[in-house]
């Protein structure tokens, strides 16, 4: 807490209301308005655009600088030098693991990759064309019915086990969603493979022959998981925290995050990129759509360019950009019509004065979308991949909140409905 104070003067109240100003290690100061309720006042901030809902030590974003830090480490360094599971450990524990700690952590995750066989019957209850996110919401919440041994949220060891189980089982469940939609048999995890290799094995492998995992594709998948691991207090993370503030079990809380991520304004951006490319349809129409994107009176928008948080270059997109061509070459899809449209749009966005001036650079959704397309992941699975990677951040934030004193979330409102009125009998209305 700083020594600074903020003063609020309100008509009808005697004197100014003095409130403490809190300073973090990075970012803007915040005014502690918690005392206002005692004065008969609430703050009004739709979308919480100016409200810090919690104190956290996990992730920091400076949108103006294009900066994203996990526990102080720049995302670019983690993507280049670390891997997804090491980043999961970092988010959960606050520090990078040493060699022995990493070995133990990876072994713990791999020990929990299988799911209860009864979940196979759970999947059989879904229609063949059920959306993968609908299935994920159901099966992740249902995990609480299988793991009664570790649901005491006040026990640090129970929280650790639940976190490991969620991170371990999400790729298995994600692949099961895909296999169900394809009518193919589920593939059991192979713990001789690493995290991302295992996911690709369960997604694309069959019992008929050994899985062949391209190391370039596996690395790209790992980077996609890592770059989506956490993104501060966004809609889904805030939902997980709010659900957790009621004392709900971690599986229910993560399921609430998945439900929030399913919304097209949050987790559907990379799917929207592919839909846009399909709408453009051919390289010959790119100039037409770019012209429409520049017309403020035209509702068409180029998806995957610019970011509501980053007013500069999305630091995650630089990483994805560097592996894009490698994946295209490894998969032999460089001549795919949609991917050729994407590469030409990328060139325009990086060179065209309109896009450069407005800083509408390709973002992580643009690159992750076209890379997953190249790998062969269908668009309705994109948000499932997002949720798989983001589970590490969700559970880290949930654990941070539960590990410290907290209150149940109870936002207030500005009521604009009727004042009190008397009931009118049915025959008199």
Number of C-alpha atoms within 10 A of each C-alpha: 11 10 8 12 13 14 13 10 11 11 7 6 9 8 11 12 16 16 17 18 17 15 15 13 8 10 10 10 15 16 18 17 17 12 14 15 11 8 9 7 12 16 13 12 11 9 8 10 7 10 15 13 13 10 9 15 15 21 19 22 19 16 17 12 13 15 18 23 19 23 20 14 16 17 21 18 11 18 20 10 8 16 18 24 24 21 28 26 20 19 25 23 16 16 15 18 16 9 9 8 13 15 12 12 18 17 12 15 20 23 14 18 23 18 18 9 8 9 15 13 9 13 18 10 9 17 11 14 10 12 16 23 22 15 22 23 21 17 20 22 18 16 20 17 10 12 14 9 10 18 18 16 20 12 12 14 12 15 23 18 17 24 23 23 22 24 24 25 22 24 26 24 27 23 26 25 26 23 20 21 15 11 10 14 13 20 19 18 22 16 16 9 14 14 26 24 24 25 24 23 23 25 21 17 21 16 11 6 7 9 15 11 16 14 13 16 23 21 17 23 25 22 25 26 27 25 27 22 25 28 20 21 21 11 18 27 28 19 22 26 29 23 22 27 18 14 16 16 18 28 26 20 27 29 25 23 26 31 19 20 24 21 14 13 11 14 23 19 20 26 25 21 23 24 14 19 22 13 12 18 14 13 16 9 12 18 13 11 17 17 11 16 16 14 12 9 8 10 8 15 15 20 21 24 21 23 19 6 12 21 17 19 22 25 20 25 19 15 21 22 18 11 17 18 15 16 25 21 13 15 16 12 18 17 11 13 14 22 19 16 20 22 16 12 21 19 12 18 21 15 13 12 11 13 17 14 10 11 18 22 26 25 23 26 29 26 27 29 23 25 26 24 20 23 19 13 18 14 19 14 19 24 23 30 22 24 30 24 27 27 26 30 26 31 30 26 26 26 22 20 19 20 14 8 7 13 13 12 13 9 8 10 11 9 7 6 6 6 6 6 6 5 6 8 7 6 5 5 5
